Amino acid sequence: MAAASWYHRDISRVVAEELLAKAGRDGCFLVRDSESVSGAYALCLLFQRHVHTYRILPDDEGLLSVQTIQGIQAKCFRTLPDLIGAYQQPNNGLVTPLLYPVHRARQAADEDSDGEDGRGGGHTVSAVPAGGAGTGAWLSAPIASRTHISQQLHQRLQEQVHSSPASDFMGFMAEYLNHHLQLDLEALRHGHPQLRHLSTALVTACRALHRRIDFTLAGLETLARVFDPPMSPRSPAREQVSPSRATTAPNLELLLNKISTVNHLLSSLEKKVLKSLQETVSRHNLALPCVAAAPPPTAKPLAVQSFEVKVGKLQRAALTVDVESGTVAITRKGSGSPEETIPQDKILQLIKYQSMQSKVRLVYDREPQRSLSRDFVFPNARKREAFCQLLQLMKIQHSNLDEPDLISVYVGTWNMGSTPPPRSLASWLTSRGLGRTQDETTACIPHDIYVIGTQENSLGDREWVEFLRASLKTLMAIDYRVVALQCLWSIKIVVLVKPEHERRISHVHTSSVKTGIANTLGNKGAVGVSFLFNGTSFGFINCHLASGSEKTHRRNQNYSDILRSLVLGDKRLSAFDLTLRFTHLFWFGDLNYRLDMDVQDILAHITKKEFETLLAVDQLNLEREKNKVFLRFSEGDISFPPTYRYERGSRDSYMWQKFKPTGVRINVPSWCDRILWKSHPETHVVCNSYGCTDDIVTSDHSPVFATFEVGVTSQFVPKKAPGSDPKPLACIEWESIEVIVKTASRSKCYIEFHSYCLEEAQRSGENTSQSCDIPGFLKLGWSAKNLPMLHPILPDLEYLGDQHLLLSIKGVESCESYGECCIAMKSMIGSMAQQFETFLFHRGEETGSMRGWMKVRVPKDRRSTRERLYEWISFEEDDVELAADAPMCPKPPLQRLRYPSQALPLHDPWPWGDAEPSPSLLCRSRPRSLPEVAAGYTNPAYFIFEGVP
């Protein structure tokens, strides 16, 4: 066991360096999986306070060798332990021999099924991959240790029994773990890998399945024979040999054959019946009745909506919005006819006031060359938002654009508690209930995309999808199309879109990750869907993380495992952090983070609706503040009560006690069910609602919803064909780049540049300067001569303003990433170089920062652009006095103001230097759900931003 303990499997480079730093002795080493080459390893070795990383690569025959400089003969080894043993000797080409293995930490088995108590004892066992000595080392452990392994596995099984309906099956497995596991271990130790006793236990447990399949097969075969072509009288009768009669002794191979036969019969039966009926019609000249196709359902026309408002200090009026006709009418109170009717094409801008959440300014054309603005005060902020949403919808419906600039996205998450849903999901799908909800005037406006995530969903996949489609058809009179369905046991995600958007969806990918016991069970985990909507990439992840108030670290690990293992998005970007691969990424589900407070205190604060006090002890907020999970994600303000754990059948009380054979478990009321998002910089995304229902009571969780207004880009069609202009096209020029990464390595690095606007990825030369004045951090610099000039495939300003660059800092020796970032090109366009600053991320961790100077040059005849539909709604400060220590933001002209698209945390780099301010990155603050973080040296970016040398 000790011989394999230096193998740490898939830990990150940062974690490996931290472990070696703690060991602190020259010659300390460990082996981890390579991040850049699948099936390879990385040997990490500490020498003189710096970590040296060597790649261990397999050849075509599976032999392992340490990567060497060209021309030097590599030494090959059959197993990883053989290689490590050889390099423990001096003079083998490493900076120092491998002297002190850094052992993998033993971790308590703290996983559970639905986690209600999860008392897992024992330790996990290190294992070396195939070809290594891990299996032998494990099996050579003393008998007492193997007995402990059996007890540990049995205890884990016991933790599953209370939530599993298959109690009989669990009984067979318990018998195997108690009495036969050690026999299989002993046989495996002597070179017999058949696991004969496990096979016997599975056959015994599956006898009932044999009988059910025999019964089903007999019926399917009978039905298939009914539709077989009639045989000639001279033809011998065909003997039907059912797999169930082929042999009398059931075994696993027979069971698999039966399942395969059922699969074949089911897939061929419909074709056989269809062919038989078609032949009957043709043979007897039967005329099939002509059935007229039912007309597609049409969306319900929006009713004319009226809003009571104040005009000036005393006057009252009514604003009437007719979306279908495209007009806004202003009628003074007491007047029978409208004072003024404004067509939608005359409305120039809508300005929301920040200081007064119910106030809005309408700017419109009254006469040629003259515009007029009027202020209106609504009864509350929700009414104002409804008015703005209706005007935006009116603009969209009456625009002459072939492709949309703006779409609405609905995201819902619900732990269904393994019970069927109620007959109606209307409140959930129309965002009505508690929190920031939709106004009744806009609740039934259909969204362009619906993304529904569920956990502990006991319905069949097809049954659930059809139930959702039928519910939306009843509510919206639209037959939504299915983009994707992905399931992992009872965790499901469904994506539905309006029929007119179906052609705009492409490159659909789905994936799932198990994070249950030993990351092999799917009772916990995540499912994901990604796709392109025209030119905008979307990612959606629904997860169910480990439960239990004390399992915060386990939940954080679940998040990291999902981030690392979920396969979504463009394969060319697979080396990038998952959160950087999409223009917009939405992450939601039963995250299971709890409140760190006594249950009676929690109940008292809920009664008084003192949610801010509770959010200050919310584990998810606390972990985000520590940069442990969901770095740079945003979440809407929470103004609804905790969604777990209610008494089923009502929402009047929380059932915070759970009685179990092992005692009483306390489940404090918590916001387990959450919706977060992360978008590329300088993109448009606004959360319009975030709340939960109060009338769906079948589960101990309340369904949660959020709706978003999202800017999208279309597939750009240039006015001039590419290559038709002999003049120079657009180019991206770099003057310098400076990077600080958190690492103990001294490796030379290069930068990779990726973007959809480039024909292929580009690569810089090696860094031109390097220093490590501060232990644990490496400062790198590139001058212009070592940075490539990039040429976008299209030179048009309208196109380039929507593009982003993804940059990855990679080590020359290991080709592994030290961090990745995203830069918006919109603010960089111009003849003068602009400064940019941003953070670096890798595998969910913040690993450093980058700053530099660049410019995007666009030919003069390609600088025309147009205003996007979402750009005519802006935000006005309205005489707000900034605090003395608040950052001063340059105030752009009125027509350039934009609604803030997402909150940026403290110390976010200023993206534009001395250039004109970017309209989509105005002054922003942290979400109110997250307290401010004190400045400190835990973040490597502070060495840049705070001027530390």
Steps between C-alpha positions, in 0.01 A plus 500: 500500500786739582659430160199651323429790730701750294240472221238772552284431196332810352592775746574837341842652449427760769408236758808296414726800552332578833562144622865516403538842662363359826747211483778756448796263446715482188421173322133487603291370214157381393332382180169627365304464178611727219260783418621536142530139374240233571654184645826675593633605841683793653793441737526799737831541684602764757854638486627827649145621577391459138283229348630330186244313291591214263256331265477121507370381164390155381621374161308288250581184698390654831853542633553809716786750474587846628491751215854602407670750272521389136798279434520355848403135529192457722492224760184291474323318782208260505334641812489832679653359824794364295560846354484670840734241648759561228493878544556468873861430403738796430626616159184424305445843346272657760602804702521271803416135567151412623561477874185562702157395367215732597221267600145550396292610797253252638149634482207399710225336301244768554265438211137411528203414284273783585740589766278509787758374736797349322701354779782360288802360672825374366732643237524506125771288345752637252500322168750508216360475147526191285856397463591634843539322830199641675285187479775275624584733784137517603457126491823443689357687797445294816180297543385741770524785249296308241239422766485872574443563126208256503348668806544844346326399176219333694451815706474706182241255370300536821491877448335442161227263616267763650468681165499201265181310404709193411526360851513134383784576262684686778462190714682286245775759476533519880545123507777528241682779683480320834599148396639481145687823425812377677495179288498708180781717640705190574437359153597831342820499704592162344439622144135398446306817405164333424328601830306173502315569826381842383368340180310242703349769722389706198343196330306421816387859539388519134283187495183709515629705206552177305135407553369843403711505183385147409140614537559815292695311233223243457245775438722692259584185301131411474413848373789490252380164358154650438654743253748259340443438124284189441711188438463273200327166581816322389724705725600332824373672812764722658585407852499793739786453739456738790809583698309388807481147356855488372630400839352440840781640710468879527820702482603856431590435135155350439337799669691740275399296194136521603521875550662531156218293348234718663679808367509354147135394506379837624701690238392275210137439597366841397672474161363151449142602583524810278632295206228237546222758506642683199508175304140428600388841377687457173381142442132574554500849344376653821473876510619649822277778631645844448558660836543874485802616692405691808610862477788580731389675817539872491629698792239684701487867400615726781224702659528877515650591837447822695721643776411772750786750527586841642612774260682783671428556869122484511352395169385145440467322170462159339758345265334254262729255318366320194773257395308369199442844343834637621385811687522664843215734594514765777162589652457761774284396794141611441552536126304272273745496211879458480703817522770349280559173317863406428583242228773254593732621223499849656621376839873574514597398852373374832699609805460329838590695813717318753426714803123473449416148392151593384599791272564490126569758227359459150690672217316520166475693175216751488600700198777469241836592651346536846472251783306520824550323834243439771534346846247257646482355852334159538338364820796266553813362335325187377250706300784701347679180397180365345457821298861487378468133410186565296666785312800283427274221376318751281832615349598138428167410338500804274868502407594412145795286605527148361680379813441601864737711706330413827334188635342403831620193688312323780695280741324285760630255759302268728583207724180301455558278802434177303128577478289574189441868422161668547266529203596863442843664497358838398648704784848354443501543122362856520735616780232572758529456874752650743806716441560707191215376282343592171217754499161357402508712183810318371488161677351320199731648238672188358875474531719407206683224689387293799763302692355274769728321746366247749646274766344190656262488203321164501322547167618332182706714265245517218210536741666801667583673170147460366356624830711816475410558135130451572520740796663770287254442216211551741651817642652657189318333207841416351625153411856526631768288335744279692863603455648251742425266788779369720448276802714346772284274711240738643686820399355640178540807281262590218551784250198622301487780241236679297442337160635802311834467682553133423702578185720740699618227739812304402796310646296342780707305752395318816702350784469367853728447799448271799611628840329244725693241700855485361376706202338184360136542607268741324275582794712815521665672208420727209351503153578766243395629159681743271412644159538797271211741451610653170840644599460488880608198706292386797573249773254368761596278795254342744659335802416322826786534747574316825253570781546560871592817685851374573579405137612842372842372396341204322267732309797712398670185375186401308509838330866453404437148370211622284702794371786271404305204357196644324560484123314791341556766237747526215756217516769746390450679832519185715826618658329814633318531829139392446373837620688677216374285211159667464371848439243427770517215753213428741562268797210394720354216701481368854840627606421394858697778672347568842478779758757500780266608780290341773167380363289703745686819409448423131126452550478830690675691220279337237188606689626861502615469134853594605659325206815715490604368843456143380680559171803614701531142636404325177770242421491567125555873552778431749676257266465739206649775714801275565532434125440129560213458251316690223773758439365815329150353475198722564179427687183704524405659831324248725177644640311174553508264800720188510366236261589194713386307714123548499232269630352329196146609423538861618739793510399609849779333697846353465553133585852545636513176701546167327458187708726211404600168657833663591331794673357841418667697223464878479449646152499875552289706257734606218522641149612168352351573157689771310553648153827671408652619175824620346540686171783628286597861567311774319200284419139572586321286759244627750320295764136612496366265767630263769264330741314186601143377487275485805227267373688188381521285812561140387870512594691625803671744259328793333563548126729793418494711183702778337444682173763678293521749220798392291667676208589269211694539177402379157718338240648818356469558125747767382391760247822433307621152424815399692808545286329732252675806640873538421544727803639357824243317709447528875779391730556449872832639619664449839751743650575303815354246740592453866382197698522396865418135570478312825767231461824374647630416152761691299385362168508712187152564363315590183151634432233333288235720335157359414196674353212424264622800296833325426546226244708299745666532838818708511802475728748751633869454552653432840481773762776761473523583871454298815536554876379348823562772760208376712512132600222297343441743212662524159502826302526464121522758223466501120611781274338582167757304297403174676124555461324410175294742293154344464281540192125448551312321224271805459607865539162661572458702819148367558639146494816560703311687774330172594816287505713381792853367529584205724861491619679213672842520672679168444831359618751425225611172660166360619262672252264529798299811567590738782180696448250621242310824447251670269541847343218688328609661175235774510702731728824435315387631160677817394822644359658541846603208719270440797592346834326187622517320835332175593525195724626154406304184580575131479277209601278726705783671688635853469863452403627847419447814296589651166534853371627650180452741213329414174297652218258371240536691175199511269509639143318832463248363251406216744414712804125525456288343772146502630332534837381176657142470620611468862718811481210748501427414865755665728564579865524851646665579834249782576717721724645219710795616710783254497673406821839657559681173444288383208668477159414788272363383169513725195145584403436430131255708297135415546459296187794279600368401842419133545325285754770324706523148364660325798654581835876508528672430830733727690843560345376415150744649253401814314466392140557809293789713630482848348264400219133582472316300770348175390122541504439155640753526783390801702549531878383180664494353844499157657164325536335600824495133597881508524679721754801700392835324512783670681808566292778254562776299342306178455412605148807515274334770293542741794872515427408681181202700615645617829841578356697239694832449319 
